[in-house]
Amino acid sequence: MLKSFVYTAIGLLWGMGVMSQEKEVASDTVQKEYVLLEGDTVVREAIDLDEVMVFNRLKFDSREERARYYWLRRKTLRVYPYAKLASERLTELNRRLDLIESNSRRRWYTKRVQKYIEEEFTDELKKLTRTEGQILVKLIHRQTGETAFGLVKELRNGWRAFWYNNTARMFKISLKEEYHPESVHEDYLIEDILQRAFADGLLEKQRSALGFDYMNLTNQWKNEKDKEK
């Protein structure tokens, strides 16, 4: 049933694909401070530590609310790596295409990448449910700042984007779906799930392209919930 969406996702990943990835290795930065104490110079070293986020304890008003959160958590954890990959592919694609002047060379490069992406991800994408497919579309918007529809239109052509969107809609998946944790409660829950997973080391953190602040979102939704009570 999700065959059309699978080809859409493959096409999107293909368009943003690369043959290899360069991994950035993070390291602690050591800063030295020199302090003068009674004529003697003392060296004091300071290490920059990663930011630590303190989360509120999860509280649910009903068993149904709790069940829905953990149901959403399973699906979000499953599809986030694909959205992260899409962002990385887009960044790398733009960088590499800037280095290729020949149109024929560009076509050769994209065809080779297409084959690689299809072989690597087809089987996995076929396993996604409708809900997981829609969450993936939202998270692509979170990571890239553009909708899946916009990316397909930009990287391939407008007609394909229109066709993919309409076939995906047959399965209740809109490629134009955006990510709005500030106004859509389910999107905020997805963001909460991601932030906790980052902190627990379950997912590799990647900054959102949308520029929202998680703590502000948390306070906002908490205040709205308090008003309802």
N, C-alpha and C positions, 0 to 999 in steps of 0.2 A: 504493500500500500504506500509505502514511503519512498518508492523508487524515484519519483520525480524530485523529491526533496534531497535524496542522496546525491543525485547527479548535480543538483544545484550547489550543494555543499562542496562536492568534489571540484566543481567548476570554480567556485570561489577560492578554495584552497590552492587550486592549480594556478589561478591568476596571481596569487600572492606567494607562489612557491619558490623554493630555492633548493639546490642540490645538497647543500651543506649548511650547517649553522655554526656560527662562532659563539661560544659561550663566554660570557663575561664572568670573570672570577673576582668575587668581592673579597676584600681584605680589610682588616682593621687599620685605621690610621692612627699612628702614634705621634702625638705632639709633645714637644719638650718646652717647658717653661723654666726660665732661669730666675731664681729668687735670691735677693741679696739679704743675708741675715748676719748682722754684726760684722760686716767686712768680708764674710765668706759667701761664695756663690754656690747655691744648692740647685741641683737639677731636679725638677719634678716632672715626671712623665704623666701625660693624660691620654687615655684611650677613648676615642669616639665610639660610643655604643649605639647599637640599633635602637630605634624608638620602640618603646614597650607600650602596648595598648591594653588598658584594663577594661574588661567587658562586664556588663551587668549579668547577673545570674539569669538564665532563661526561666521565664515564668509563663505559664499558660492558663487561660481561664477555663479551659475544658479539655477533655480527652481528645475531642475532634481537632481542636486547635493544635494540640501537641502532635497528633498523628500527621496532620497536614504539614507541619514544619519539617518533620523528619523525612516525610515523603519527598518534599521539595529539596531537602538537603541531599538525599541520595542522587537525585537527578542533576542537581547543580554541580556536585562534585564530579559527576561523570562527564559532563559536556564542557566544563570550563577549560580543560586543556586544549580543546579544539579552538575555542575562541582566542586563547592566548597564542596559539600557533598562528592563527589568522593575522593577528597584529604583528607578530614577528615576521611573517612572510611578506606582509605589505611593506614594512620598513625596509626589508632586505631587497625586495623586488625594485622599489623605487631607487635604491642606492645602486643596484647593479645595472638597471636600464639606463641610468645616467652615464654609465661608462661604456655602453654599447652604441656606436654610431650607425652601424650598418643595419638596415631593416631586415635583410635576409638573416643576419646573425641573430637578431632579436627573435624572429620567427623560429629559427632552429632552437634557440634557448628555451622558449616557452613550450614548444612541442616536447622537448626532452623532459622538462619539468612536469608537464602534464602526465606523461607516462609514469614518472616516479610517484607523483601524488596519488594517482589512481591505484597503483599497486600497493601503496602503503596504507591508504585510509578507506578504500571501498568497503571492505568487509566490516570494519568497525562502524561506519556511518549507517550501514544497512540495519544495524541492531538498535538504532535509536527509535524511541517511541515518539508519538506526536508531541507530547508535552516536552520531551527532551529536545526535539527539533526546534520548538518555539523558544525554549530557554536559550538554546545555542544562538539563535538569531538575535535575541536581546543582548547576550553577552558579547557577540561580535560588535554590536553598537557600543557597548561599554568599553571595549578594548581599543577600537579603532576610531570612534567618534563618527562613524558613518554606518548607515543601515546596510544590511546584506544586499538589498536591492540596489542601492547606490553604488556599492562596490562592484557588483556584477555589471551594472550599466557602464561604469567607468573603465573596467578592465576588459570587457568584451564588447557588447553593444547594447543599445537601448531595447531592441526587439527581443533579444534573449532575456533581458531583465524582466520585461513585461510578461513574456511567456512563462518564465520560471515562477514569477510571482503568482500568476493565475493558476498554474498547475499545483503549486504548493498550497494555495488557498482551498483547493479541493480536499486537502487533508487538514484543513483548519490551521495552516501554517502561513503566516504573512511575512514575506521577506522585508517588508517596510516597517516592521515592528521596531520600536525604539525602547530604550531602557531609561525609566524615570523613577528612581527610588525616592525622589522627593514628593511625588504625587501618586504613585501606584504602590499600594502596600505590599503586594507580592514581590515587586521589584526590590523594595527595601528588605524584605525577608531574604531574598537572594543575596543582597549585599551583606547582610548580617552573617549569613552562612559563609560567604567568601572570606570576610574579615576574620572570622573565628578559625577557619581552615588555614588561612595564612599564618596566623599566630601559632597554631598547633603543628605547623609544618606538614599539613596534609596536602597543600597545594603550594606551588611556587608563586610567590607574589609578583604581580605585574600591575603597575599603576594604571588607573582608568584614564582614558582620554577625555572624559567628560568633566573632570575637575570639581566634583562634589566632595563634601567633607562628611565622613561617616559619623563622627561624633555629633555633628549638628543634625544629621538625619535622625539619629537615635533620640536626641532630645525632642526633636519635632514630633516624631511619632509617639513618643511617650506622653507628651503634653496633649496630643489629640486623643489618646486613649483615656487619659485622666478626665478630659472634658466629657467624654461619652459616659463615664461612670458617674 
